[in-house]
Structure formats: structure tokens, C-alpha cells
């Protein structure tokens, strides 16, 4: 990805908060703040979506749940994009939560399709190889 150098002014409190977060993450200032800004833009564009760290990294999730957006969208696609069927399949989610996931997937389809593809590519063999602690006992 091509980057551009831009100068911004931050108040000391915000800068200190960023520095504390960077110290815990071991990332560079540039990469951390770039990710922070990118996530803020995505959350503004898609209300109801948040970002959180999980076992597989930082991902878009439906606010108020532990579900990643791709999980709901994979279900939606398997239901032939039938919203009523999706509401039944994810009956514990509100209509707004489901619409937030669908909206995010429409704005960021490449991101969601990559995650769905990775999930579909998983086999018991790849899980054992990539997650040795999840090995089945024979």
C-alpha cells in the first residue's frame, strides 16, 4: 500500500495515550496510529461495528457481541442472502446488528471475502498444523 507523509497536531493527553498503547503493542507510532485512524474511519462509515483483538488478530466485530462480521456474512451467503432466514439463524441479534454486518461487508467486501475464504480453506489437517494445541488425541 502506498503511504503519504502528513503532519498532524495532537494534544498531549491523546499523544500520551497513544504512546502507552504503542508500548504495550510493540508497534511503531506510524503503523499503530495508521491502524487507529483506519479503524475510526470504518466505524464512522459503519455504525454498529467495532474492532477487537481475538485469537486470529484484530478484526471487525458486531458491537455488543463477540461475533466477527465475516461469520455473519458467511451465514448470510449460505442462506442465499435471505435476510429473514438470517434473522432466524441469528435470532439473538437485533435487526440493526445484522444490518450493520451486511453494511460493513458491502463497504469492505474484499476484507470480508478474504476471511471467509480462509475459513473455508480450513481442514482438520490445517487446523492441527497451524494450531498444534488443538490436536485431537488419537
Secondary structure, 3 states (H helix, E strand, C coil): CCCCCCCCCCCHHHHHHHHHHHHHHCCCHHHHHHHHHHHHHHHHHCCCEEEEEECCEEEEEECCCCCEHHHHHHHHHHCCCCHHHHHHHCCCCCHHHHHHHHHHHHHCHHHHHHHHHHHHCCCHHHHHHHCHHHCCCC
